[in-house]
Amino acid sequence: MLNRRDLLKSAAALPAAAAFASQAPGPAQLKARIRPAICAYSFRKELESKTMSYADLVRLAAGLNVDGLDLTVYWFPDTTDAFLMPLKRLAYRHNIDIYSISVRTEMTRETPELRAKEVEGIREWVDVASKLGARHIRVFGGRVPKGVTEDQAADWVVEVLKRSAEYAAQKGVVLGLENHGGITEHSSRVLDMIKRVDSPWVGMNLDTGNFRTDVYNQIERCIPHAVAVQVKVEITEDGKRQPSDWDRVISMFGKANYRGYMALEYESSEPAPTAVPKLIHRLGALCSKYSG
């Protein structure tokens, strides 16, 4: 219990605290804070063949001085506590932030029953994310089924996301809809669906390598809605594969005051164990360059 002297000290400190708070920058004043991360999908061959484990990935991130990991869950042996809790402890001991998990979803299922299964599946992954301490889940919209209009498919995505977001909000997990072809091929459609869901727990997982036309302009339009980013080494522009201009891309995030992780998702020909360390060094330098 506070005595009279403690109360007087606290009262005297209030004006200084208030002055400090009044000088603190508001959301509109905060500058970019971009942090490099590694997406587990970069090591898909190694994880699938079991020559590398998720624990190895945590140690690699620590060795490369990378703060964050986006764990693609495709090669999880299971989702029991026996697997998740030791991984969570290892990440904590190495000061690595498992901030995101990436899952497969298909929200454009044609029947209410199948869409309900998608919602249930997302809820199960929300529980997994919550256990790991991840605050974000990458999800896919899905393909547009034959005989179905794109507008109808988009309605189904909105339906699934709205229902999933209600549960995600209870666990403090943000859902990031990725531009991954199909119903999410174009930025205009992705942004329209996110706006229609109208939830602070749903945003965009912006993949810089998945647009196929007008790539840089589409990326720029999406940045204000990005809650997570996966950056690729290459882009495809009008059918032609070419190196991604990372300086141009990351500078756009800097100008937009993006604050979050930018995960390297490596898909090129050089083996990931030799390519990723070099690329993550370059990515880290650019993230620092364009952060406030």
Steps between C-alpha positions, in 0.01 A plus 500: 500500500631849416576729794461877494860558385460258209178665398662842496789369288254346256299820477817701434593268213165535324572832320828363360330181383222698337751722323687196370178341376400818320832501315483133398432457126152400392433223245518741207843625615664161550761418239564168328631219716579212265659185638642209295371150557525153345208305362529126567384431144846610385627168640214286369731238347697462818193493726318253278801266480557541875860607448396811689256544787303800620735511799791525255323792337479681834873449553574618145301819554691567820830439324405744224385759757145496362224589745195337343379171354193434289442127547335331204323212674496247216774286656397517864517141630183574701340784693518350847659675793778242485618667178385860545617575854869397461510701176352802675750468785792465259392813312474692826843385614648617169301827505323410175146625443270242340268778392308316228396161371399433138222251424307372199135598464242489221223743589325477163333167579163473330282365783425648843617177660842516333540867589412417860785247495734773379394720791555216744842430352605862535380503859716196574803677353417809705533281809838375375618854429388611844694219666816592309458869578444588133277802439442445128384223267546507123190362323403442135176604332490209255423430138187614317305177436383423147154634426521751786541874452789679664252716690335193650836349596597831663178494704600160637847623596345795684261263678779268618728785606227674699415183692866413554588851615248481781695214657843638408413822684438304819855362480670819385600358163489697173405324175696608194341421163777439247502600134548144381329473164144377453254736662793710632681545167439875482551759772163664438317178584712428808452848641127493428457176695704626794297822515175303487608278789553825692687352795812631675605135520516451121755658268725404213799269497674677214717271286722716279551222245145386431356773280539438128433841342571858604687344790654799676188714477287217637740451789490871580118507505494215751759624749255699719307176561803274555519332841792277393729479198674218317771626267616304195827511309319506165182635347303411187400793282279416199629145487869587535692393809745763625686604816296698746622854561525473875616856548191627317267264686629564850525874445124498429439336837724758662311790344172345614634470858450124506568356843544126506696203379614436146563128461730362233314226313773350283397300191794529258741235371801534730466274806340688789772419756753700296267760344296608804789626718620730221150623419400557859806720550395710201138511614602608848708786361210628292255469788732713711550748215129568463399486866464819699 
